[in-house]
């Protein structure tokens, strides 16, 4: 079996790492794995990697988006080149993770998919595919996507447009472009997103829920004294936050507010901050740059007493899973599919924006004893969220798609 995945990143960021784990699983069973990716976001990969475009094309696409709100209408030549490569590979299934990401022309790609009629799996890692502009709309409370976008209140959110609002036309065109692929199945990592899809213009497609997975061989409980010493934590209670990119959407401002509520016996560490953000942190928050070294990241997760995820917009964050696999309880906002990863023995869910609620939940974990959460967290990750489990579900879906195609 030959599977070609399309992802905006290669073995970095949540979608890129998910694609990599699927590729590893396929290869372990003797199948062939290809991953097409944007030149701007890459890491080493075990799959056959296909670079889409170059940096010049990427930044031209960024400019088209920023000025004209024409995201996924650039990169025409790289998309045609990719299609020729797909024809040459002749995969049994095409699995799309991202169309957005400044590297694909969506109409050209989907015109090909409609013509080729190959089995297609399209994993929605956010809401972008059924809105006129944004990838999430929770933070502005917008529901225009249900009937037709216009006068976008979230125009400057990713993929940001600084000038023109083209959301009305984008919505109409996406509805045509993304519908009509004969052999396409949608996958969502959360029940929450599956529910939104059922209310969108993509509701005619069948939807499978396949949770994101975590590498439980890497993320696991382990000795942490050296980590606490390295970052100067000492005997203080270690609160951890991790994001690919920190922004108000990910709860950076909430962490700063939380730091003022917690006493001196707490140390907050945030992983994924840039230099500018680190310089603005209060004294009891330690900032660490984003790392591609998963071993280092796993050690930090295991050293933490509590993982806090005050995300305002999200689907099914893998950071929650990485924390639980490491034996670390999770406190998260009631956002998207984030609460779906937890149960009463592995953490707490707090209303969005309730920073005092975060503080109360953290204190309750320490009152209950942090150690009592370790085994339930680890066991839940092993039972439900191992990468092998999610990859096996994707393989089963591929096999079903191929069977239906041949019939």
C-alpha positions as CSV (number, residue, x, y, z in Angstrom):
1,X,0.0,0.0,0.0
2,X,1.2,3.5,-0.9
3,X,0.0,6.4,1.2
4,X,0.8,10.1,0.4
5,X,0.1,12.6,3.1
6,X,0.0,16.4,2.6
7,X,1.0,18.5,5.6
8,X,2.1,22.1,5.9
9,X,5.0,20.9,8.1
10,X,7.3,17.9,8.1
11,X,7.7,16.2,11.5
12,X,7.2,19.5,13.4
13,X,4.0,21.0,14.9
14,X,1.1,18.8,15.8
15,X,-0.1,18.0,12.2
16,X,3.5,17.4,11.0
17,X,4.3,15.1,13.9
18,X,1.0,13.2,13.5
19,X,1.8,12.6,9.8
20,X,5.3,11.4,10.8
21,X,3.9,8.9,13.3
22,X,1.4,7.6,10.7
23,X,4.3,7.2,8.3
24,X,6.4,5.3,10.8
25,X,3.5,3.0,11.6
26,X,2.9,2.3,7.9
27,X,6.5,1.5,7.2
28,X,6.7,-0.8,10.2
29,X,4.0,-2.9,8.5
30,X,5.8,-2.9,5.1
31,X,3.8,-0.1,3.4
32,X,5.2,2.9,1.6
33,X,4.8,6.4,3.0
34,X,5.2,9.8,1.3
35,X,4.8,13.2,2.9
36,X,4.4,16.4,0.9
37,X,5.3,19.5,2.9
38,X,5.9,23.3,2.8
39,X,9.5,24.2,2.5
40,X,9.3,26.6,5.5
41,X,8.5,24.0,8.2
42,X,10.5,20.9,8.2
43,X,12.4,18.4,10.4
44,X,13.9,15.0,9.6
45,X,11.5,12.4,8.5
46,X,11.4,8.6,8.0
47,X,8.9,9.0,5.1
48,X,9.8,9.9,1.5
49,X,9.6,13.7,1.8
50,X,8.4,15.9,-1.1
51,X,9.1,19.6,-0.8
52,X,6.3,21.8,-2.1
53,X,7.6,25.2,-3.3
54,X,10.4,27.3,-1.9
55,X,10.8,30.2,0.5
56,X,10.2,32.8,-2.3
57,X,6.9,31.1,-3.2
58,X,6.0,30.9,0.5
59,X,6.5,34.6,1.1
60,X,4.7,35.6,-2.1
61,X,1.8,33.5,-0.8
62,X,2.0,35.3,2.6
63,X,1.9,38.7,0.8
64,X,-1.2,37.6,-1.3
65,X,-2.9,36.7,2.0
66,X,-1.9,39.7,4.0
67,X,-3.1,42.2,1.3
68,X,-5.9,40.5,-0.6
69,X,-7.2,37.9,1.8
70,X,-6.5,35.3,-0.9
71,X,-5.1,32.5,1.3
72,X,-4.7,29.1,-0.5
73,X,-5.0,30.9,-3.9
74,X,-1.2,31.3,-4.3
75,X,1.4,28.6,-5.0
76,X,-0.1,27.6,-8.4
77,X,3.1,26.4,-9.9
78,X,4.2,24.3,-6.8
79,X,0.7,22.8,-6.6
80,X,0.8,21.7,-10.3
81,X,4.2,20.3,-9.8
82,X,3.0,18.4,-6.7
83,X,0.1,17.0,-8.7
84,X,2.5,15.7,-11.3
85,X,4.5,14.0,-8.6
86,X,1.3,12.5,-7.2
87,X,0.5,11.0,-10.6
88,X,4.0,9.6,-10.8
89,X,3.8,8.0,-7.3
90,X,0.2,6.8,-7.9
91,X,-0.7,6.4,-4.2
92,X,-3.5,4.2,-3.1
93,X,-4.8,6.9,-0.7
94,X,-4.1,10.7,-0.5
95,X,-4.3,12.0,3.1
96,X,-4.6,15.7,3.5
97,X,-3.7,17.4,6.9
98,X,-3.5,21.0,5.8
99,X,-4.6,22.9,2.8
100,X,-3.8,26.2,4.5
101,X,-0.2,27.1,5.3
102,X,0.9,29.3,2.4
103,X,2.0,26.4,0.1
104,X,-1.0,25.1,-1.9
105,X,-3.6,26.4,-4.4
106,X,-6.8,24.8,-3.1
107,X,-8.8,25.0,-6.3
108,X,-6.1,23.4,-8.4
109,X,-5.5,20.6,-5.9
110,X,-9.2,19.8,-5.4
111,X,-9.9,20.0,-9.2
112,X,-7.3,17.3,-9.5
113,X,-8.8,15.2,-6.7
114,X,-12.3,15.4,-8.3
115,X,-10.8,14.3,-11.7
116,X,-8.6,11.6,-10.3
117,X,-11.3,10.1,-8.1
118,X,-8.7,8.5,-5.8
119,X,-9.6,7.7,-2.2
120,X,-9.0,10.8,-0.1
121,X,-8.8,11.3,3.7
122,X,-9.0,14.9,4.9
123,X,-8.1,15.5,8.6
124,X,-9.5,18.8,9.8
125,X,-7.1,20.0,12.5
126,X,-9.1,23.3,12.8
127,X,-12.1,25.0,11.3
128,X,-10.5,26.8,8.4
129,X,-12.0,24.5,5.7
130,X,-15.6,25.7,6.4
131,X,-15.1,29.4,7.1
132,X,-14.5,32.4,4.9
133,X,-11.3,33.3,6.6
134,X,-10.3,32.1,10.1
135,X,-9.1,28.8,11.5
136,X,-11.1,29.4,14.7
137,X,-13.9,31.7,15.6
138,X,-14.5,31.0,19.3
139,X,-12.6,33.9,20.6
140,X,-14.9,36.4,18.7
141,X,-18.1,34.3,19.2
142,X,-18.9,34.3,15.5
143,X,-21.4,31.9,13.9
144,X,-21.6,33.4,10.4
145,X,-19.8,30.2,9.1
146,X,-23.1,28.4,9.5
147,X,-24.9,30.4,6.8
148,X,-22.3,32.6,5.0
149,X,-19.3,34.7,6.1
150,X,-19.1,38.4,5.6
151,X,-17.6,41.4,7.4
152,X,-15.2,39.1,9.2
153,X,-14.7,40.1,12.9
154,X,-11.5,37.9,12.9
155,X,-9.8,39.1,9.8
156,X,-6.4,39.7,11.5
157,X,-6.3,36.2,12.9
158,X,-4.4,33.5,11.1
159,X,-4.2,33.5,8.1
160,X,-4.2,37.3,8.7
161,X,-5.3,39.8,6.2
162,X,-4.3,43.4,7.0
163,X,-6.3,45.1,4.3
164,X,-9.1,43.5,2.3
165,X,-11.9,41.4,3.8
166,X,-12.7,38.7,1.2
167,X,-14.5,36.4,3.6
168,X,-17.8,36.5,1.8
169,X,-16.4,35.4,-1.5
170,X,-13.9,32.9,0.1
171,X,-16.9,31.2,1.9
172,X,-18.9,30.8,-1.4
173,X,-15.8,29.5,-3.3
174,X,-14.7,27.1,-0.6
175,X,-18.2,25.6,-0.5
176,X,-17.8,24.8,-4.2
177,X,-14.1,23.8,-4.1
178,X,-14.2,21.4,-1.1
179,X,-17.5,19.7,-2.0
180,X,-17.9,17.1,-4.8
181,X,-14.9,14.9,-4.2
182,X,-16.4,11.4,-4.7
183,X,-14.2,9.3,-2.4
184,X,-13.5,11.7,0.4
185,X,-13.8,11.0,4.1
186,X,-13.3,13.7,6.7
187,X,-11.5,13.0,10.0
188,X,-11.7,15.2,13.1
189,X,-9.5,14.6,16.2
190,X,-12.4,15.6,18.5
191,X,-16.1,15.1,18.8
192,X,-16.4,18.8,19.3
193,X,-15.1,19.5,15.7
194,X,-17.2,16.7,14.3
195,X,-20.3,18.5,15.7
196,X,-19.3,21.7,14.0
197,X,-18.7,20.0,10.7
198,X,-22.2,18.6,10.8
199,X,-23.5,22.2,10.9
200,X,-21.3,23.4,8.0
201,X,-21.3,23.2,4.3
202,X,-19.2,20.0,4.5
203,X,-22.0,18.1,6.2
204,X,-22.6,15.9,3.2
205,X,-19.3,14.1,3.8
206,X,-19.0,11.2,6.2
207,X,-16.9,12.1,9.3
208,X,-14.7,9.8,11.4
209,X,-13.4,10.9,14.9
210,X,-9.8,9.7,15.4
211,X,-8.1,11.3,18.4
212,X,-4.6,12.5,18.1
213,X,-2.0,10.2,19.6
214,X,1.1,10.5,21.7
215,X,4.4,8.6,21.7
216,X,4.2,6.9,25.1
217,X,7.7,5.5,24.7
218,X,9.1,9.1,24.6
219,X,6.6,10.9,26.9
220,X,6.6,8.9,30.2
221,X,7.3,9.4,33.9
222,X,11.0,9.7,34.6
223,X,13.5,11.1,37.1
224,X,13.4,14.9,37.1
225,X,15.8,16.2,39.7
226,X,18.3,17.3,37.0
227,X,15.6,19.2,35.1
228,X,14.5,21.1,38.2
229,X,18.1,21.9,39.0
230,X,18.8,23.1,35.4
231,X,15.9,25.5,35.5
232,X,16.4,26.7,39.1
233,X,13.1,25.3,40.3
234,X,14.4,23.8,43.5
235,X,11.6,22.8,45.9
236,X,9.0,25.1,44.4
237,X,5.8,23.7,42.7
238,X,6.4,23.5,39.0
239,X,3.6,24.6,36.7
240,X,4.2,24.0,33.0
241,X,2.7,25.4,29.8
242,X,3.7,24.3,26.3
243,X,2.7,25.8,22.9
244,X,4.1,25.7,19.4
245,X,3.6,29.5,19.2
246,X,2.4,31.5,22.2
247,X,-0.3,34.1,21.7
248,X,-3.3,35.5,23.5
249,X,-5.2,32.6,21.8
250,X,-3.0,30.1,23.6
251,X,-3.5,31.9,26.9
252,X,-0.2,33.7,27.4
253,X,-1.9,36.7,29.0
254,X,-3.8,34.3,31.3
255,X,-0.5,32.7,32.5
256,X,0.8,36.2,33.3
257,X,-2.3,36.9,35.4
258,X,-2.0,33.5,37.0
259,X,1.6,34.2,38.0
260,X,0.3,37.1,40.1
261,X,-2.2,34.9,41.9
262,X,0.2,32.1,42.8
263,X,2.5,32.4,45.7
264,X,6.3,32.4,45.8
265,X,6.4,28.6,46.3
266,X,5.3,28.2,42.6
267,X,7.5,28.4,39.5
268,X,5.9,28.6,36.1
269,X,7.8,27.4,33.0
270,X,6.5,28.2,29.5
271,X,8.0,26.3,26.5
272,X,7.7,27.8,23.0
273,X,8.3,31.5,23.7
274,X,10.3,33.8,21.4
275,X,13.0,36.2,22.6
276,X,10.7,39.2,22.7
277,X,8.1,37.4,24.8
278,X,10.7,36.1,27.2
279,X,11.9,39.6,28.0
280,X,8.4,40.7,29.1
281,X,7.9,37.9,31.6
282,X,7.4,38.5,35.3
283,X,10.0,37.1,37.7
284,X,8.1,33.8,38.5
285,X,7.7,32.7,34.9
286,X,10.7,31.1,33.2
287,X,10.5,31.2,29.4
288,X,12.1,28.5,27.1
289,X,12.3,28.6,23.4
290,X,10.5,26.0,21.3
291,X,12.5,22.9,21.0
292,X,12.4,20.1,18.4
293,X,14.2,17.8,20.8
294,X,11.4,15.7,22.0
295,X,13.6,14.0,24.7
296,X,14.3,17.4,26.3
297,X,10.6,18.3,26.1
298,X,9.6,14.9,27.6
299,X,11.9,15.5,30.5
300,X,10.3,18.9,31.2
301,X,6.8,17.4,31.1
302,X,7.8,14.7,33.6
303,X,9.4,17.2,35.9
304,X,6.2,19.4,36.1
305,X,3.8,19.0,38.9
306,X,0.8,20.3,36.9
307,X,0.3,21.1,33.2
308,X,-1.9,24.1,32.5
309,X,-3.5,24.7,29.1
310,X,-5.5,28.0,29.2
311,X,-6.2,27.8,25.4
312,X,-9.0,30.0,24.1
313,X,-9.3,28.2,20.7
314,X,-8.3,24.6,20.1
315,X,-9.3,21.3,18.6
316,X,-7.7,18.3,20.4
317,X,-4.4,19.6,21.7
318,X,-1.6,17.0,21.8
319,X,0.1,18.9,24.7
320,X,-2.6,17.5,27.0
321,X,-1.7,14.0,25.9
322,X,2.0,14.5,26.2
323,X,1.5,15.7,29.8
324,X,-0.8,12.8,30.8
325,X,1.6,10.3,29.2
326,X,4.3,11.8,31.4
327,X,2.2,11.3,34.5
328,X,1.4,15.0,34.9
329,X,-2.2,16.1,35.6
330,X,-3.8,18.7,33.3
331,X,-5.8,21.8,34.0
332,X,-7.5,23.2,30.8
333,X,-10.1,25.7,29.8
334,X,-13.4,24.3,28.5
335,X,-12.3,25.0,24.9
336,X,-13.1,22.9,21.8
337,X,-12.1,19.3,22.2
338,X,-9.5,20.0,24.9
339,X,-11.7,18.6,27.8
340,X,-12.3,15.4,25.9
341,X,-8.8,14.1,26.7
342,X,-9.4,14.2,30.5
343,X,-11.5,12.4,33.1
344,X,-12.0,13.2,36.8
345,X,-8.8,11.3,37.8
346,X,-6.4,13.1,35.3
347,X,-7.2,16.8,35.7
348,X,-9.7,19.6,35.8
349,X,-11.7,21.6,33.3
350,X,-12.2,25.4,34.0
351,X,-14.4,27.9,32.2
352,X,-12.6,30.0,29.6
353,X,-11.0,33.1,31.1
354,X,-11.5,32.0,34.7
355,X,-7.9,32.4,35.9
356,X,-9.0,32.1,39.5
357,X,-10.5,28.8,38.6
358,X,-7.1,27.7,37.2
359,X,-5.6,28.7,40.6
360,X,-8.2,26.8,42.5
361,X,-7.8,23.6,40.4
362,X,-4.0,23.8,40.8
363,X,-4.3,24.1,44.5
364,X,-6.7,21.2,44.7
365,X,-4.3,19.0,42.9
366,X,-1.6,19.7,45.5
367,X,-4.1,19.3,48.3
368,X,-5.1,15.9,46.9
369,X,-1.3,15.1,46.4
370,X,0.2,15.3,43.0
371,X,1.5,11.8,43.2
372,X,-2.0,10.4,43.2
373,X,-2.6,11.6,39.7
374,X,0.5,10.1,38.1
375,X,-0.7,6.5,37.4
376,X,-4.2,7.4,36.3
377,X,-2.7,10.0,33.9
378,X,-0.2,7.5,32.5
379,X,-2.8,4.7,32.3
380,X,-5.3,6.8,30.4
381,X,-2.7,7.8,27.9
382,X,-1.7,4.2,27.4
383,X,-5.3,3.0,27.1
384,X,-6.6,5.7,24.7
385,X,-4.0,7.9,23.1
386,X,-1.0,5.8,22.0
387,X,0.2,6.8,18.5
388,X,-0.1,3.2,17.5
389,X,-3.8,3.3,18.3
390,X,-4.6,6.4,16.2
391,X,-2.3,5.2,13.4
392,X,-4.0,1.8,13.3
393,X,-7.4,3.6,13.0
394,X,-6.0,5.5,10.1
395,X,-4.7,2.4,8.5
396,X,-8.1,0.7,8.9
397,X,-9.7,3.8,7.3
398,X,-7.3,3.6,4.3
399,X,-8.1,-0.1,3.8
400,X,-11.8,0.6,3.9
401,X,-11.4,3.5,1.4
402,X,-9.4,1.3,-1.0
403,X,-11.9,-1.5,-0.8
404,X,-14.8,0.8,-1.5
405,X,-12.8,2.3,-4.4
406,X,-12.2,-1.1,-6.0
407,X,-15.8,-2.1,-5.6
